[in-house]
Amino acid sequence: MSASRNAARAVLLVACGLALGGCDLEKYKGTRGLPPAPTNLAYPAVGVTPPQRPGRLRTPEEQKKLEADLLARGKR
């Protein structure tokens, strides 16, 4: 009984493999009213550093003044 069940499973597995192997998606490209796939996708550059930002960094005094101003505005 077990051998026939294993044989049936093997036949089913082979049949599913053959059915899925027959699926060829290349013949469906651009058909049925679908537009063709884009050829050039604009992906962000990986590993490229952005250009230097204009301006300068704040001095510690300017940073403390801005933080104090924000805290004062938050207490209003």
N, C-alpha and C positions, 0 to 999 in steps of 0.2 A: 504494500500500500504506500509506503514511504517512497519507494523508488519511482512509482508512477507519478506521485505528487511532485517529486523533484524534476522528473522529466517534463511535466506540464509547466512547471515554473521556468525551466530552461527554454522551452518552446516559446512561452509568452515573452520572456526576456529577449530572445532573438527576434521575435516578431516586432516588438516595440523598437528595437534597435534599427531594424530595417525600415520601419515606418518613419522614424525620426531622421534617418539617413536620407530619405527621399525628399525631405524639406530643403529646397534650395531657395534661399532668400534673394539671390542675385537676380533671378528672373522677375521679381516683383518691384524692383527699384523704379521709381518714377511712374508707376502705373496706377490705375484707379483714381486719377485726379490728384495724386499727391505730388507736391513739388519735388524736384531733385534735391538731394542732400547738398548742403553748402560745401564748397571745396576749401575755402580758406576761413577758418574760425579764428577770431581774434582772442587768443588766450593771453593773460598777463605774462610778462617776461619773468622767468624764474632765475634767481641768482644775479640779477642786475640791480645795482644799488641806485636809488633815486638821486637826482641832482641835489646839490647843496641848497638848503633853504635860504632865501634872502633874509637879511636882518642879522641881529646879534642876540645872544643869550642875555637874560636878565641878570643883573648883579644880585647878590644875596640881599642887599638893602631893598632893592626894587621888589624882589619876591616877597619879603616880609611885609612891605607896605601893601602890596596887592592882597596878600592873605588876610591882613588885618582889615582891609576894606571889605573883603567878602564876608568875613565874620561879622562886621558891624552891620552890613546890609541884611544878613540873615537874622539878626536879632530884632530888626524893626518889625 
